Amino acid sequence: MALFFGLENLRSPVLAPARAVANWEQELFMPSPAVAFARQNQARFLEELKDLLRIPSISTLPEHAGDVRRAAEFLVRELQRIGMEHVRLIETAGHPLVYADWLHAPGRPTCLCYGHYDVQPPDPLEEWLSPPFEPAERNGNLYARGAVDDKGQMYMHIKALESLMHAHSGQLPLNVRLLIEGEEEVGGEGIAEYLRQHPETLAADFALVSDTEMFASGLPTLCVGLRGMIYTELEVRGAKTDLHSGLYGGAAPNPFQALCWMLAQMKTPDGRIQIPGFYDELQAPSAAEMATWKRLPFDEEKLLHDEMGATALVGEANYSVLERLWARPTLEVHGMPGGFTGAGAKTVIPAKAVAKVSMRLAPEMQPQRTFERYKQFAESICPAGVTVEVRLIHFGDAIVIGTDNAYVRAATEALHTVFGRETVFIRSGGSIPIVGDFERHLKIPTVMMGFGLPDDNLHAPNEKFCIANFYDGIATLIDFFERLGK
């Protein structure tokens, strides 16, 4: 479990001095030459980001493979332009990685900057207020698919490095490698394989990931924990072909109904997962960590109504909402393709039905062991007349990161400098599999310093990125790199 740096001194963020305006016109510190350069070029930086956002780099759709490569080539040109070295595409079995480095700061730490340039599909299109791949500014936000996840946040790294290069005559205050992938939204298999096979080419002291969010607007935040993930498909088969329900209904097995019955057995209405042994290895948060969560300015009604737009929160009632979101495992059904879904009527009993099912895992839950338990349970409850195939699509480990190190201290100081408030430590209910790979294969800690907001609509229509956070993120990263360079 992590050791939480400075928890005993962590003031309630409600009482911390708030930053009056989150923009660079009211800086709380004398900007360094690199920050001054970034401030002078903020309009250009934003327009460049818009150009990147116009590329529909949807990694999960084969028809967009060319667009994914186009986004990678965009980054290659930009990294070459700002003065990074050894810039290249690394081919994988899927979409390419983008690599660059600058390693001329002897005796200084080496940072491995990670991000991803691929995005989720934009569906449903009718819910977007502006086209998903035509960036639009509204109410201080930039709206586009990928604005915050993760093109906007990844691009902050590049703009911070450009600013440092300009201010220091082509030099950086520390050593830097960048590794940017194009498959994060489809499991990240290419980058995981590259890490396993070539760890020596990515030697670093720590990794930096900006693919997370702040707990609240204006509240500097470091993420120190991620849930793991298993993504699966259940395929249930009945007859050899689709059947007429009038001629065969009542005697023929219906894979859809069988699949629905199986899914209903996997979780109780209050969210308790029924797979035998599912919770055996789960590790609960420490009392110290739980105490810090209770001091966070969490508004349950805002989560329910403003962020979710739902009528009630569900889940395990004996656990707080933050525990359910950050530290408890889940089982969710994402889609059930198959059968007839067109307009009008077609009375068919489908020959097969498929469900896409994922599980988020808490720390110490092993993805492969958990998958085997899930598979055995699905096979054991499969009804007569049908067969089930359980497929593992991809997985990632849960992780909790230690914070008692110089990199986290530098991050908290940089955040305080820019935002004027104490940094809070949180977990995320999401998964970033590469963080576990960095720990496993490179033996390095990760600083997860993100600048998204809870209402940024990741993976949903009208995704956005607060433009002030884009600028403040660049300033924070510049300060962070310069602190570590000292």
Buried (B, 14 or more C-beta within 10 A) or exposed (E): BBEBBBBEEBEEBEEBEBBEEBBBEEBEEEBBEBBBBBBEBBEEBBEBBBEBBBBBBBBBEEEBBEBBBBBBBBBBEBBEEBBBEEBEBBEBEBBBBBBBBBBEBEEBBBBBBBBBBBBBBBEEEEEBEEBBBEBBEEEEBBBBBBBBBBBBBBBBBBBBBBBBBBBBEEEBBBBBBBBBBBBBBBBBBBBBBBBEEEBEBBBBBBBBBBBBBBBBBBBBBBBBBBBBBBBBBBBBBBBEEBBEBEEBEEEBBBBBBBBBBBBEEBBEEEBBBEBEEBBEBBEBBBEBBBBBBEBBEBEEEBBBEEBEEEEEBEBBEEBBEBBBBBBBBBBEBEEBEBBEEEEEEEEBBBBBBBBBBBBBBBBBBBBEEBBBBBBBBBEEBBBEEBBBBBEBBBBBBBBBBBBEBEBBBBBBEBBBBBBBBBBBBBBBBBBBBBBBBBBBBBEBBBBBBBBBBBBBBBEBBBBBBBBBBBBBBBBBBBBBBBBBBE
